[in-house]
């Protein structure tokens, strides 16, 4: 009896599969649009035009006297707000170094600056960091009281976590603010913003 049922089920399966499909099998990714160019708005939490309504001039915070000042350079400035105690900030230094080298290789002028929000007691740690291969020179915000107004100037919540990345165009206009760590796959979006 069991063998008869098994043969009957097998016959139904064979007959049922005899139909020819009307077209190619649907892809489960058919509705996903592929983009060939990364979007800078996907990278930036806030984007600003370079001029006109809604544009934002960069206003540097007050700084402590810490080593030589970064010389003014032509091109874009990438300001990385970080601290020695911030694990994501420290982990992304390698990515920023690779991006600095890639921008140079691609002929895209970008100058990196690292704005530390460390407390006064962190000076020895910052001095150790300044001797490392960093993407740019370290600047040090003058005090905790200066940090809130600086975030206000970027339209970033005072409760925002670091790292914070600020892209400033050659005319000194803020073009992009990102709150949070960066990732290797973000390079195309950033390059399109800067090179565009």
C-alpha positions in Angstrom: 0.0 0.0 0.0 2.8 2.4 0.9 4.6 1.6 -2.3 1.5 2.4 -4.4 1.1 5.7 -2.6 4.8 6.6 -3.2 4.4 5.7 -7.0 1.3 7.8 -7.2 3.0 10.8 -5.5 6.0 10.4 -7.8 3.7 10.3 -10.9 1.9 13.5 -9.8 5.3 15.3 -9.3 6.6 14.2 -12.7 3.4 15.3 -14.4 3.2 18.5 -12.5 6.8 19.5 -13.5 6.2 18.8 -17.2 4.9 22.4 -17.7 7.3 24.7 -19.5 7.9 28.1 -17.8 6.5 31.1 -19.6 9.7 33.1 -19.3 12.9 33.3 -17.3 12.7 32.5 -13.6 12.1 35.7 -11.6 15.1 37.0 -9.7 14.6 37.7 -6.0 16.6 40.9 -6.6 14.7 42.0 -9.7 13.1 44.9 -7.8 16.4 46.2 -6.4 17.7 49.1 -8.4 21.4 49.0 -9.0 23.3 52.3 -8.8 26.5 52.9 -10.6 27.5 56.0 -8.6 27.5 56.3 -4.9 25.4 58.9 -3.4 27.0 61.6 -1.2 23.8 62.1 0.6 23.9 58.5 1.8 27.2 59.4 3.4 26.3 62.8 4.8 23.9 63.3 7.7 23.6 66.9 6.6 24.5 68.4 3.2 24.8 72.1 2.4 25.1 73.9 -0.9 28.3 75.7 -1.7 26.6 79.0 -2.0 23.2 80.7 -1.8 20.3 79.9 0.4 21.1 77.2 3.0 24.9 77.5 2.6 27.0 77.4 5.7 30.4 79.1 6.2 32.8 77.1 8.4 33.6 78.6 11.7 36.6 77.1 13.5 36.4 76.6 17.2 38.9 78.2 19.7 42.0 75.9 19.9 44.6 75.1 22.6 48.2 75.8 21.8 49.4 72.3 20.8 52.3 71.9 18.4 52.6 73.6 15.1 49.4 74.8 13.4 48.4 73.1 10.2 49.4 75.3 7.3 46.6 76.5 5.0 46.4 74.4 1.9 44.4 74.6 -1.3 41.6 72.2 -1.9 39.1 70.5 0.5 39.5 70.1 4.2 38.4 67.0 6.0 37.9 67.8 9.7 37.7 64.7 11.9 36.4 65.4 15.4 37.8 62.7 17.6 39.3 61.8 21.0 42.0 59.4 22.2 39.4 57.5 24.4 37.0 57.1 21.5 37.4 53.5 20.2 35.6 54.1 16.8 37.6 57.2 16.3 40.9 55.4 16.8 39.8 52.4 14.7 39.0 54.5 11.6 42.4 56.3 11.6 43.7 53.5 9.2 40.7 54.1 6.9 41.4 57.9 6.9 45.1 57.2 6.1 44.1 55.0 3.1 41.6 57.6 1.9 44.2 60.4 2.2 46.6 58.3 0.0 43.8 57.4 -2.4 42.7 61.0 -2.8 46.3 62.0 -3.6 46.6 59.1 -6.1 43.3 60.1 -7.7 44.5 63.8 -8.0 41.8 65.0 -5.6 43.2 67.6 -3.2 42.0 66.9 0.4 43.8 68.1 3.5 43.0 66.2 6.7 42.9 67.8 10.2 42.1 66.0 13.4 40.2 68.0 16.0 40.7 66.5 19.4 38.1 67.1 22.1 40.2 65.4 24.8 40.5 67.0 28.3 43.7 68.7 29.5 44.9 65.5 31.2 45.2 63.8 27.8 48.1 65.9 26.6 50.7 63.0 27.0 48.4 60.7 25.0 47.9 63.4 22.3 51.7 63.9 22.1 52.1 60.2 21.6 49.4 60.2 18.9 51.0 63.1 17.1 54.2 61.0 16.6 52.2 58.3 14.8 51.4 58.1 11.1 48.1 60.1 11.2 46.1 61.3 8.2 46.7 64.9 9.2 47.9 67.2 12.1 46.2 67.3 15.4 44.3 70.4 16.5 43.0 70.5 20.1 39.8 72.3 21.0 40.3 74.8 23.8 37.7 73.6 26.3 34.6 71.6 26.7 32.7 74.9 26.8 33.8 75.6 23.3 32.6 72.2 22.0 28.8 72.9 22.3 28.9 76.2 20.3 31.0 74.5 17.7 28.4 71.7 17.3 25.7 74.4 17.1 27.6 76.1 14.2 27.5 72.8 12.3 23.8 72.2 13.2 24.7 69.1 15.1 23.0 68.1 18.3 25.1 68.7 21.4 24.4 65.2 22.5 25.9 63.7 19.2 28.5 61.1 19.6 32.0 61.3 18.0 33.5 60.7 15.6 32.1 63.6 13.6 33.4 64.3 10.0 33.1 67.7 8.4 33.9 68.3 4.7 34.8 71.9 3.9 35.2 73.1 0.3 38.1 75.2 -0.9 36.0 78.4 -0.3 35.6 77.5 3.4 32.0 76.4 3.1 30.7 73.4 5.0 29.4 70.9 2.5 28.9 67.7 4.4 28.6 66.6 8.1 28.6 63.0 9.1 28.0 61.9 12.7 29.5 58.5 13.3 32.2 56.3 12.0 33.2 55.9 8.3 33.6 52.7 6.4 35.7 51.6 3.4 32.6 51.4 1.2 31.9 55.1 1.7 34.9 56.2 -0.3 33.0 56.4 -3.6 30.3 58.7 -2.2 32.9 61.0 -0.6 35.0 61.1 -3.8 32.0 62.0 -5.9 31.1 64.9 -3.6 34.6 66.3 -3.5 35.5 65.7 -7.2 32.1 66.8 -8.3 
